[in-house]
Amino acid sequence: EEKKQFHFGRNFYASQTFSDMPEADGRRVQIGWSTTVIKGTAFNQFMCVATVLTLRSTDDGLRLFVEPVAELDALRTSTESCADVALGSDNVLAGMPGDTLDIAACILPGDAKSITFTIHGSDVVYDAAAGTLTCEDKTAAMPLIDGELRIRMLVDRASIEIFAADGAMYMPMGMVLANAEQGLSLTAAGGAATIKCMNVHQLKSIWE
């Protein structure tokens, strides 16, 4: 069997999995290491989000899936939700506040040619014709699940970690985001799409 690419982002290396997880837990939990330049700080590296690794049978054979650990849900402080909303050129996230975020969306692309999330000035773009997802200089195949674009993005001040297709695609992006005052945007171009459901969770710091 040929080697398969594990992640499609950048600044991700030296990942480790825990060797002492309780047997009753049974998960294989991984933490990767990332680097980026953060002006005015005394460091330029940080740990990525803890993720659960699983092997699953697919039409293409056995594949590795990556999803955030469930414990991250405890950081949520408030949630904005919507469902069955038409998505076009108008920004459906206009005015929504956000600094550190957990964004989960299930979108029906319809006849839209592209769907774009803009997060604090950085674009995450789904290209329907190519079947790809792009964030800055990185692009990966973006399979639909039952015709749905399923995506989750964990947004910190120095990274966006993207999980898509129920964990089949992982794109950790170390990057300094613009000020959160630039806000959030979600639009479709070239046709109409539908937001089947979406939750935008505000996250608190892990530090007490």
N, C-alpha and C positions, 0 to 999 in steps of 0.2 A: 504494500500500500504506500502510495506517495505521501510526502509530508503535506499537511494542510495548514494554512495560515490561521493563527489563533486570534489575532486582533488586527484591526485595520486603521489604527490611530498612529500617534507619534509620541515620543518622549516616554515610552513605556518599556521598562526593562527590570531585571533582577527580581522577578516575581517569586514569591515563596508561598507554599501552602502550609497550613498548620499541621503539625505531626501529632498533636495531643488532644484532638477533638474527642469529646466523650463518645464512647462507642454507641450509646443510645441516640446521639445526635445523628451520626452517620454522614454528615455533609463533608465535602472537600472544599474548604474555604481558602481563597487565594487573596493576597494583597500584592499589588505591583508597586513599582517605584517610578516616579515621574520627575521631570525637570523642566523648569521654565524660568525666565528672568522676571523677577518681581522687584521693580525699582523701590528703593527705600527700605528694603528688608535685609536681614543678615543671612538669608538663606535663599537657595534657588532650586530646592528639591522638596518633594512631598510624597506621602503615600497616596496611592489611588484608593478608590472605594473598595471595601471588601466585597468579594463576589463568590458565588457558589458555582462550581464547575460540575457539569453532568455530561455523561455520554448518552446519546439518544440515537436510535435507529431512524434513518431518513431514506428517502428514495435514492439518494446518492451514497448510501452506506452509513457507517457509524460516524457520528460527528460530535464535536465538543460544543456544548452550549454554555453561555456565561450570563448570569443574572445577579443583580445586587442582592446582598443578604437581607432577609426580612427585618432584621433589627433596625435598619435605617428608617423604617416606618415610624419609629418612636421619636424621630427628630421633627416630625411634621407638627406645625403649630396652627395652621389655618389652610383652608382649601377653597379654591374657586372651581366650579364644575359646570360643564355644559354637555348637551347631548342633542343629536338630531338637528344640527345647525348647518345651514348652507355655508360653503366656504368659497369665496371668490377673491376679488381684488381688494375688498375692504378688510381691514385688520380686525379680526375678531378678538384679539387680546389687547386692543387699545386701552390705555389707562390702567391696565392691571399692574399692580406693584410687584416688585420681586427683587431679591438680592441673591440669596442662596435658595435653590429651587429643586423640586422633583416634579418633572412634567411627564405625564403619561397620556398618550393619545392613541385612539384607534380611528383611522380616517379611511373613508371610501373614496378613492381617487376620482371615480367617475370619468369624465372626458378631459380632466385637467392635464396639461402637459407638464406642469411642475407644481410642487407644494413647498413653500419656504417658511421655515421658522427663523426669525431673527432674534437672537438672544443677546442683549446688551451690546449690540453692534456687530455680532458675528452670525453668519448665515449657515443654516443646516438645510440642504436642498435635496428633495426627492425628485429625480428626473424620471418621468413615467415611461418615456420612449426607450431610454437606456436601461431602466430598471436598476438605478443606482442611487446611492445616498452620498452626498459630498459635504464635507465641512472643511473650509479653508483649502489646504493643499492635499487632502486625503479623500479618496473615493472608494466605495465598496459596493458590491452587489447587494441590492436591497429586495429580497424576495417578499412577495405579498403572501399573507396567510388567509385563505378563503376570500381572496380579493380585497383584503384589508391591509392598509399600511399601519403596522403596530410598532410604536416607538416610545421609548422612555429615555429621558435625558436628566442626568443629575448635574446641576449647575452650581459650581463653586466660584470663588473669585479668581482662581487661576486654572480652571479646567471646565470642560464639558465632557462628561462620559456618556456615550450614546449606546443604548442597548436596543436592538430591533429584532423583529421577526421572532418574538418569544425567546430571545437569547441566542439565535443563530448568528447574529452579527454584533460584534462589540467594537466600538471605536472610541478609545480613550484619547482625549485631546488636551494635552497640557498647553495652555494659552492664557495670556493675561487678557481678561475681558475688559471692555470699556466700562465706564461707570454705569451702575444699575439704573441711573436716571434715564439712560437711553431706552429702557423699557423692553417690552416684548412685542413681537409681531408674528402673526400666522396668516398667510395668504395663499391663494391658488392662482395660477396663470394659465391662459390658453383654454379655459373651460371651467366647469363647475365641479366641485368636490363636496363631500359631506363629512362633517365631524360626527362620527357615530357616538363617541364619548370622549371626554377629555377632563383630566384633573390636573390642576396646577397647585401643588402644595408648597407653602412657604416652609423653610427648614431653619431650625435653630442650630446654634453651634454645638459641637460635641463636647466642648469644654465648659465645665460648670463655673 
